[in-house]
Amino acid sequence: MIGTSGVEKNDTLGLLLNGSLSGDGNLSALPGPGSDPPTLPPYIRTTSMLLCIIILGIGVIGNVMVPLVILKTKDMRNSTNIFLMNLSLADLMVLLVCTPTVLVEVNSKPETWVLGEHMCKAVPFVELTVAHASVLTILAISFERYYAICEPLRAGYVCTKTRAILICLLAWTFAALFTSPIISITKYEMREYIDGTLVPTCLTQAESWFPAFFFIFIISLFFILPLFILIFLYSVIAKHLMADTAASTTDGFNQRARKQVVLMLVTVVVSFFACLLPFRIFTLWIILSDPHTVFNLGVVAYYNILYFCRIMHYVNSAINPILYNLMSSKFRHGFSRMVLYRRKRNILLLRNRATFSSSFNHSSMRNRGSPDLSWRGASMDSRRNGSIRRSVILRSSLLGERTKPGELELQHPESYV
C-alpha cells in the first residue's frame, strides 16, 4: 500500500506503528487510548524544517530572478532561455505548493493529513505534473542544443522562440494529462489512529493493479526513458563539439560559448536526475517489495529515507538558478546588473529626496524673508527671458534669409543624434 502526504508515501507505516517497536526507538511503542500519540524524532523534525526553510528562501528568490534577467536582457531572449524560464516557473510551483507541506507534516502526528481534501489531491498532482513537465522541458532544451550544434542549417527554422513557447505549453498539457490519474488514486478519509482517535489521512493505496501500474508506468516514461535519450543526445553533441574543435582553429570564441552552454545544460540534467533518483527508487522499492520487508526496515529508518528523498526532490527546485549563475557568464552578469541597478536606483531616490527637501526649504525661507523682492525678481526674470527670446527669433529669421534650405542642417548633424 502506498499513501501520500503530498507525495507518494508508504502506508505500511501503519503496520510499522502498530507493530512491536523496541523501547529505545524514537517513536512511542504502541500507545493505548488516552496516551500521547507517537511523534517524529526531534532531529528529523528540526533538520527537515531548517532545510525546507533554506531551500524555500533561496529557491524562490533565484527562480524569480531568472525570468526577470531573461526578460530584461535583450540578447538573452532566445529559445534556450525560454525553456530555462519554463523550468524556473515549474520549480516555483514546487517550492510554493509542495515544500510548505513538509513544515506542516513534521509538526503533525505521523501519517495524518491536516490540510484538507483539496490539498490532499492537489499537492501530489502538482508535484508529479511539475516533475513531468520539467523532464519534457529538459528534453526540449537538449534537442534544441542538438539542432543548434549538430544541424545548424535546420536550427534556423526549428529553434524559434514561437516554437519554444508552443513546446512549453504542450509539455504542461501532456504532463497534466498523464498525471491526472493520481487524483482518483489519492484518497482522503478518516481512519482510526493507533491511540484510538479518528484522524484525517491522505493515502495513495496501491493494493490493486492499476495504482501500481500507474506508478511504474510514469517512472518508466518520465524518468528512465528520458534518461537514456539524454545520455545518447549529449554523447552525440560532445562528439560533434570535439570534432569541430579538432577541425577548426578559427572562431574560438563561438566554440567556447557553445561548450559553456552545453556544459551548463549537462550539469542541470545531471542534478535533476540525481535529485529525483532517490525518490523514484524508494517508490519502486515500496511497490515491488514485500510488506514485511518494509516492516523490517523500522520506523526511524523509514522516516530517515523518506525525508531524505523529499528534501533531495526540493533541492532540485532551488539549485538551478545557482547553476546558471556559476556556469553562465550571461546569467551571472544579468544577476549582477539587476542587483546593482536596484542599489543605484535606491541611492538616486535618496539623493533626489535630499535635494528636493533642501531646495524646498531654501525657497520657503527665501519667500518667507522677502516676498515683494522675490516677486520683483521673478518679473524681471520673465522680462529678461522675453527679450532674449525675441532676439533669438529675430536672428534666426535673418539667418534664414541668408542661408539656403538644408544648409543649416548640414552644419549641425549632431543635433539629430
Phi, psi and omega in degrees: 000136178241128177246175180218138164241062184103333178218176177298130184211144190275122177285354174300345175301329174300320175295321180294317182291326181275350179277185182278122176252140180291155184295338181268008179289162181275348175255145181294141187270116172046066180289146178266180179299138180090345180272167180293137179289159179293149179231162177292151173303140184301324182291327177291316181296314183293314181296317181296317180295315182297314181293320180294321179295318178295314180298318181296315181294309181295317184294318181294315180297314182295315183284342172282324182288330182300307177298325180296318179296317181294318182288330182273344181254114188296318184283000177258001180274073178236177186295322180298315182287336172295319176295319178295325176294323176295321176298320179295320177296321177296316179296324177298321179297318178297314184294321185275334183260315190265319184298319179299337180295331177296320179298327177284317185295318183290345177255013176244174176292143180303140177066026173242158182228116187252006185263004175092168185291320184296316177292329177300320180272331184284319187296309178295327178295314179296316184296315180290320179298316180295318179298318180289320177295325178294319178298313180295324177293319178296322175297318180296318177299317183293318177294323177298319177292325177298313179294320183294328185260317186268331179227069186295335179291327178275341184295332183299323180252351177271316185263075178250161181292322178297317179293325178296317178297319179296319179296321178298317178296318178294323179298316178294322181295311181294321179297314179294323180295313182286339180270345187303329178301338180297336180293319179281333180287323182288130182239130174251119183206161177270132180227156177283125181276172185289346176264009176094354180269158175270129182229150175284139179230154178230106189231143169248092187282131180248042180283328178267176185286328187293311179300320178296317178296321181298312182294319179294322181294312183289328176293321179291318185283321187252007178225302185289310181297312177300327179298315179292322177297317181292322177300317179295314183299312183286337172293316178295317180296317179296319178298319181292320179295319178294323178293320178294321180295320180287330185276324186243138176253352180264170177056048181293331181296315179296322178298316179295320180296318179295319179295322180296317179296314181296318179297320178296316181293322177298319178296320177297317180296314181297316180294323180299308183288327178293323180285327181271343184300314181302318181292321180293318179295317180297320178296313179297322180295320179294319182291316190271341184274164177286144179303328180291332176294318176293322179299320180291344179295323181093153185293313184295316178296322178300311181290327176300313180293316183300309183286333172297316180296320181289320178296319177298322178298320181281333175300323179301326181284343182255345189274337186299313177301327177294319179294319178300317183291324181283325192249353179237119180293327180294315177295321180297315178293324178295317176299316181296316179299320181294316180294315180293325179296316180293323179293316178296321180296320177296320179295317179296321178298318178296318179295317180296320178296318179295317179296316180296316181294320180292318179293323178295318178295320180296315182292323179294321177295320180294315180294323180291327184284315184214083181293323182292319180294319180295325179293320178293321179296321180293321180292322178296320178297318181294322177295316180298318179295324178294319180292320178296320181295320180294322180292323178296318180296318180297316181293320180294325178291321176295321179293324180295330179287331186269338183258153177276158180297136178088350183285325182289323180295324181289335182283334183229067181291338184291347181290345180267359183280000000 
